[in-house]
């Protein structure tokens, strides 16, 4: 994908991976809409870039239809088009047993990760169809393919995101719109640190952002940087082993939280 002068919306761009991705895309010459619920942090992030002409702060709640529509209108008014949607908004919450949770927390997880991504994709679709071009990148996780105890709702939500992305990619194939999946590794964000996983390495948001840009450049349909690729390879050739690995990670993390 050609990034220079492209118009990008990054959801969840007020902090963490989303913020670093928005900054990285600016460095590539893109025009970037930093979108999130936290208007103060968004405004500060845009000011800090020093790129007032190419960066805008866009208030956005991906769980709200009116907010989504207003955000898309604001980006179109500012830049005239939309070339890339980065559906990054959301987090995994705190680890815990499903039996100790309630249905509201499960619905909330789906509302952000699944319905939020779908809502944003539906909102940008008319613009991208009009242009006969566009890229939508939905964020997944290793637990979409190898579910982890302690993260039942998150695992299920991300599995739904993967299925939705692959179906949409097939449906939109002849329209000039590409739908891709990016699955970041465990990252040292505030949200990531809520999961005390016993891993050999925890990656930084700026490293993840660099990998995201590389995936865009090579038009990767599915990118799983860091340790994700190795576990998914194991899952393909020895699914029982991959399950044991993920179960060990999940139950050890739960034990730390007791």
Secondary structure, 3 states (H helix, E strand, C coil): CCCCCCEEEEECCCCHHHHHHHHHHHHCCCEEEEEECCHHHHHHHHHHHCCCCCEEEEECCCCCHHHHHHHHHHHHHHHCCCCEEEECCCCCCCCCCHHHCCHHHHHHHHHHHCHHHHHHHHHHHHHHHHHCCEEEEEECCHHHCCCCCCCHHHHHHHHHHHHHHHHHHHHCHHHCEEEEEECCCCECCCCHHHCCCCCCCCECHHHHHHHHHHHHHCCCCEECCCCHHHHHHHHHHCHHHHHHHHHHHHHHHHHHCC
